[in-house]
Amino acid sequence: MPPVKKEASRKRAPAKRKLAEEFAPGEVLTDLAKKQWKLGLPVGQGGFGRLYLADENSLKPVGRDAPYVIKVEPSDNGPLFTELKFYMRAAKPDQIQKWINSHNLKYLGVPRYWGSGLHVKNGNSYRFMVMDRFGKDLHKVYEENGKRFTHKTVLQISLRMLDILEYIHEHEYVHGDIKASNILLNYKDPNQVYLVDYGLAYRYCPEGVHREYREDPKKCHDGTIEFTSIDAHRGVAPSRRGDLEILGYCMIQWLGGRLPWEDNLKNPESVREAKISFSDEVSTMMDECFPEKKPEELTKYLLAVYELGYSAQPPYTRLREILLQGLKNIGCKDDGKLDFMQVESNGILPPKRQRKGKQKTKPEEGTELKSSKPISTKIKPSLSPGKRRANSSSTARKPPSPAKRQAEVPSPAKKQAGTPGPTTKTLSPAAGRGSGRSVASMGTGKPLERGRGRGRGRGRGRAK
């Protein structure tokens, strides 16, 4: 009897997706509206696609100051197709401009969609999309500035993020992965910030029907582990409150330099429990995060977010007022200017390598202040996970009563707390998330090779 081949019992590895062939400068692509675009120099590539500088077709070559970028990938790949759905539904230039005018904004940090289509070359079919060109990503700026932003800059960036989130939420989407590496500066105006990477944006309220609260163990910890929401840690589909919670964690890191759970990123369960503990004792944990001077507006912001029900309409105006009051408290105003510069620690834990040794009483100018008080991520033994921030509109300090913990069954007193989605209809089952890569961020100061930090326990997924 012939021996059984070992290979037969092995699982076959998933097929690798093809990378688009490289196109020469001057290649002309025609989008679905019959508009022609000329490619310039390649400026980046990822696992699935290539990115080129681009401009409207003309006799002139595309220069290095081209205002557009085009991503090209094989048409049988999925990431760009997934992201296209969001851009075609919610990022057309006239949609964005109408919102800017109606809300009296100077600008809105959502990338504009200029066109897309299919291109055939050497018998192969490629999908492409045309978008605005951007500059450096905020994470690089953050690292260049000693992993700190000034208090004023943190609040102003966050105000712009609230503008963006309100817009995409009203267009039935949530982002789900807000972080500095997904925020890009305007190519010509570094005071303007844009939220990119919608390859995993989730349509939480299709046709006005909000997804129902449902925990799925297979989807636990989805997102970038240090920032992802408590809902995502529990395997619940993303919602508006999750986006706002993620932004709150970003603010803490940008202002203080670290998050309380950063030492345990390889243990998603530990990170989840630390965040739940944080939500139960916001003020206490903020005191430990910022022992020198606690930013009261961040405490108020987080308390307001933790009070939201899963399908509740967020109080965007109230959240803006909280951050604007924070600017006023430090003697500043929302003037639209981001003062990127090195700043000293606001008292949060310094990086690991600086924790050992005696604290200096008078640090030299430009050095970080060290905290002698460690940040606690200890979980209150009296609170079981089932009692913490369930689907209903639970608060940050007190777990909901058993009668109010059932999914989507708020008490009569809280039924008017918010309107779920653009319109309210019968809830439908939760749906899985899409997948994809960012287009606007590729080749514009944000390397494509790095992972997104998606999936169970993958960690940051950031640029090095």
Buried (B, 14 or more C-beta within 10 A) or exposed (E): EEEEEEEEEEEEEEEEBEBBEEBEEEBEBBBEEEBEBBBBBBBBBBBBBBBBBBBBBEEEEBEEEBBBBBBBBBBEBBBBBBBBBBBEBBBBEEBBEEBBEEEEBEBBBBBBBBBBBEBEEEEEEBBBBBBBBBBBBBBBBBEEBBBBBBBBBBBBBBBBBBBBBBBBBBBBBBBBBBBBBBBBBBBEEBBBBBBBBBBBBBBBBEEEBBBBBBBEEEBBBBBBBBBBBBBBBBBBBBBBBBBBBBBBBBBBBBBBBBBBBBBBBEBBEBBBBBBBBBBBBBBBBBBBBBBEEBBBBBBBBBBBBBBBBBBBBBBBEEBBEBBBEBBEEEEBEBEEEBEBEEBBBBBBBBEEEEEEEEEEEEEEEEEBBBBEEEBBBEBBEEBEBEBBBBBBBBBBBEBBEEEBBEBBEBEEEBEEBBEBBBEBEEBEEBEEBBBBBBBBBBBBBBBBEBEBBBBEBBBBBBBE
